[in-house]
């Protein structure tokens, strides 16, 4: 069941050019515009810093799109009701979606890494490439949970708007596109409460930026995971009571 659901998720994502183009190509385009500047930032080469930033953006974008928008669309088309009427165990679609999302996220990272190497001449020890990759893929978990919460709370026509209204301001406020020290003071003070801010710090640390509070960032992401899981369970229970009771 899991293998079949995973295959179906891969096919669904590949057949949606908007997802594959936006999820894989858009971070690459952003890196060409942002990541090829010279200089240094936070004690590391700016090319590396920008690579970590846009790699963070890429995996979170895929997590929110794969789950938030997809789940809302499945609810709108009543695909979830159809799945409940089949012998498929409820955990199988979840695992399939997760494997497909992580695989696409890995593909997006590989494309960004190649751009960094070929266009910016980035050279890092294999350990740094590995650390950046596993940290970001593992860091997708709270955002996958956030995507589920958005997918169950918002309607199919509103999910895209909600994801963009949440994700884009959060990306700017977390220092993904603009260094956090260059942002207005009130945003600088609010940023530490955002999950993307902490994932960004974990990614920047992987490429050589020194942060003394990385353990705190891990705890913040763990806390957000618990919060979004609880919110998703509440939304699912509310949906079940409304549609299937």
C-alpha angles and dihedrals in degrees: 000000000000092000092050093047091048091051090049091051092051091050092048093051094045091050092056104075091185090063097043092044096045095038098045107022104036097064088048091053090048090052091054090054099038110021102054096070117117127236135057137280130194090357098305136091109280091231090062093044092051091046091056091046096051093040087057090049091049098053094044091048091054092045094052095041096046094050110020099046097030095050091048091050091049090052091049093051091042091238088138090059090050091050090052089057093055129077090249111124113239092238093060097071090046092053091044093052091047094050092047093047094048091047092052090046090053090050090051090051092050091052091050092047091052090049090050092050098042101036104029100028093234114180120185134160114265089248092062093050089050094047093050092049101048093042092054095044091049090043089061090077099085091044092050086054090047089052091053090050092051091045093055099038099045128055124248094258093047100043096085091050093046093049092050093044090053101036105043098049089043090053093052094042092049093056096250095130101018123033109259093238090061094057125095115279097249091053091046089055094046097045097082089067093060121093093219090056090061095044088051091054091050090051095046090049089055091061095048109281109138115230120169094200103055091124088057090053090053090051091049091053091047089052092049089050091056091046095051093044089054091047091049093049090051091049092047092050090049090049092050092050092049099045110022107029 
